[in-house]
Amino acid sequence: MQKLDLEQLEGRVGGSLFDSRGDRIGRIDEVYVNEATGVPEWIRVPVGPLGTRSTLVPVERLEVRDQDLVISHEKAFVKAAPVYLEPYGALPPGEEARLFEYYGLRPSQFGRPHAAVPHR
């Protein structure tokens, strides 16, 4: 699976994220990049009732399938991911570590510890 670049992801903000079975998870609100490298790492997606809570989804697990942005997990798994309580701000390394663990990612594959920040 080829990793999506910042331009591809920014062009999908406001669009929908779908799960591996084709079910809509939610609207893509924001792209978070590695503060040190500028490489996109996460997208923010509201997952609560009426968008009352958000989570971050790893870019590494995304692909484009028939023009849709799809994550390689089911909707229930994404909705159960750790909630990101401070939307529109930097993702502290400790919070990012919880997300790495939840999605089974190794932080070392993303370089040294850093903050993920919204791309503006």
C-alpha positions as CSV (number, residue, x, y, z in Angstrom):
1,M,0.0,0.0,0.0
2,Q,1.5,3.3,-1.1
3,K,1.5,6.1,1.6
4,L,-0.7,9.1,0.7
5,D,1.1,12.4,0.6
6,L,0.0,15.7,2.1
7,E,-1.6,17.1,-1.1
8,Q,-3.7,14.0,-1.6
9,L,-4.9,14.1,2.0
10,E,-5.5,17.8,2.1
11,G,-7.7,17.4,-1.0
12,R,-9.9,15.0,1.0
13,V,-10.6,17.2,4.0
14,G,-14.3,17.5,4.2
15,G,-14.8,14.2,2.5
16,S,-15.6,10.9,4.1
17,L,-13.5,8.1,5.5
18,F,-14.8,4.5,5.0
19,D,-13.9,1.3,6.7
20,S,-12.6,-1.9,5.1
21,R,-16.1,-3.1,4.5
22,G,-17.3,0.1,2.8
23,D,-19.2,1.6,5.8
24,R,-18.8,5.3,6.3
25,I,-17.0,6.2,9.5
26,G,-17.1,10.0,9.3
27,R,-16.0,13.2,7.8
28,I,-12.3,14.0,7.5
29,D,-11.7,17.2,9.5
30,E,-7.9,17.7,9.5
31,V,-4.5,16.3,8.6
32,Y,-1.8,16.1,11.3
33,V,1.8,16.1,10.2
34,N,5.1,15.2,12.0
35,E,6.3,18.5,13.5
36,A,9.9,17.6,12.6
37,T,9.5,16.4,9.0
38,G,6.2,17.8,7.8
39,V,5.1,14.3,6.7
40,P,1.4,13.5,7.3
41,E,0.8,10.9,10.0
42,W,-2.8,11.2,11.2
43,I,-6.2,12.4,10.1
44,R,-8.8,13.7,12.5
45,V,-12.3,12.2,12.2
46,P,-15.3,12.9,14.4
47,V,-16.7,9.6,15.7
48,G,-19.1,10.5,18.4
49,P,-22.8,11.4,18.2
50,L,-23.2,14.6,16.2
51,G,-19.4,14.8,16.0
52,T,-19.0,15.4,19.7
53,R,-15.7,13.5,20.0
54,S,-12.8,12.9,17.6
55,T,-10.1,10.4,17.1
56,L,-7.0,10.3,14.9
57,V,-6.5,7.7,12.3
58,P,-3.0,6.7,11.1
59,V,-2.2,7.7,7.5
60,E,-0.2,4.5,7.2
61,R,-3.4,2.5,7.3
62,L,-5.2,4.5,4.6
63,E,-5.6,3.8,0.9
64,V,-7.7,5.1,-1.9
65,R,-10.2,2.5,-3.2
66,D,-12.6,3.5,-6.0
67,Q,-12.1,7.2,-5.2
68,D,-12.9,6.7,-1.5
69,L,-10.4,7.0,1.4
70,V,-10.5,3.7,3.2
71,I,-8.8,2.6,6.5
72,S,-7.8,-1.1,6.8
73,H,-10.0,-1.5,9.9
74,E,-13.7,-1.9,10.6
75,K,-15.8,1.1,11.7
76,A,-16.3,-0.3,15.3
77,F,-12.5,-0.5,15.8
78,V,-12.0,3.1,14.7
79,K,-14.9,4.4,16.8
80,A,-13.3,2.6,19.9
81,A,-9.9,4.2,19.3
82,P,-8.6,6.6,22.0
83,V,-10.5,9.9,21.9
84,Y,-8.5,13.0,21.0
85,L,-9.7,15.7,23.5
86,E,-7.9,18.7,22.1
87,P,-8.8,19.1,18.5
88,Y,-7.1,21.9,16.5
89,G,-4.0,21.6,18.6
90,A,-0.7,19.7,18.7
91,L,-0.9,16.0,19.6
92,P,1.5,15.5,22.5
93,P,3.9,12.6,22.2
94,G,2.2,10.7,25.1
95,E,-1.2,10.8,23.4
96,E,0.4,9.8,20.1
97,A,1.9,6.8,21.9
98,R,-1.6,5.6,23.0
99,L,-2.7,5.8,19.4
100,F,0.4,3.9,18.2
101,E,-0.3,1.2,20.6
102,Y,-4.0,1.0,19.7
103,Y,-3.3,0.7,16.0
104,G,-0.4,-1.7,16.5
105,L,2.2,0.7,15.1
106,R,5.8,1.0,16.2
107,P,6.7,4.6,17.1
108,S,10.3,4.0,15.9
109,Q,9.1,3.8,12.3
110,F,8.2,7.4,12.5
111,G,11.5,8.7,13.8
112,R,12.3,10.2,17.2
113,P,9.6,11.4,19.5
114,H,7.8,14.5,18.3
115,A,4.5,16.3,18.4
116,A,2.1,15.8,15.6
117,V,0.5,19.1,14.6
118,P,-2.4,20.1,12.4
119,H,-1.3,21.2,8.9
120,R,-2.5,24.7,8.2
